[in-house]
């Protein structure tokens, strides 16, 4: 039987569940401050070392939303909050800023960007609200030229998402195709250019031409009002599902995938497609 561990007296208060939002945040801040002093791993962390954690926790929260798993969402949002508090604590140690400044700065930003709510300014439509938001945001960042607005799209975003945003901002000043047919033509053009450099075995140009092709596909997605990130994820899930059918069928036939030919697997793939369409 596992022996019950005794809580150190000076940390006993941390085990008490908070009764309101203020107490809950203070409890988490106190825990992080103690870990920074006492835990070997936490003591070594920096803003740079935690970058990957911030991205992973945000994606795990999104995954919980996609799965409609509210219990898991509660947990994952806590992990995201932990990252915010951790980075705030690191900054406080270097006299840069603290969690209070982070929260107050966000509050002030929300007040500025919602004059239709907090000031005597009436905006009736969502489009007008978004237009006002972008105008205020642009003034805050001091970005008057389009190139600066494109550069301000974060590099840390997934590539498909970033390219979508870059294209949308360029389109705001009229740099865009007239219609989706032009965007489709660009895909064909970029495909031909990629094939050309492949045939020439021009390894230095292949990555560039592949990037151009992907960028043109994102352009079509934007015209069709499809999120390319979501579309590609749906296809990845479809691929996993159909591949699972191949593996399950092979297992039922007592055949390993390694012993099957590509032609045999293709036939099962087509069967999986047919069954999905009937479902």
Buried (B, 14 or more C-beta within 10 A) or exposed (E): EEEEEEEEEEEEEEEEEEEEEEEBBEBBBBBBBBBBEEEEEBEEBEEEEBEEBBBEBBEBBEEBEEEEEEEBBEEBBEBBBBBBBBBBBBBBEEEEBBBEEBEEEEEEEEEBBBBBEEEEEEBEEEEEBEEBBBEBBBEEEEBEEBEEBBEBBEEEBEBBBBBBBBBEBBBEEEEBBEEEEEBBEBBEEBBEBBEEBBEEEEEEBBEEBBBBBBBBBBBBBBBEEBBBBEBBEEEEEEEEEBBEBBBEBBEEEEEEEEEBEEEBBEBBBEBBEEEEEEE
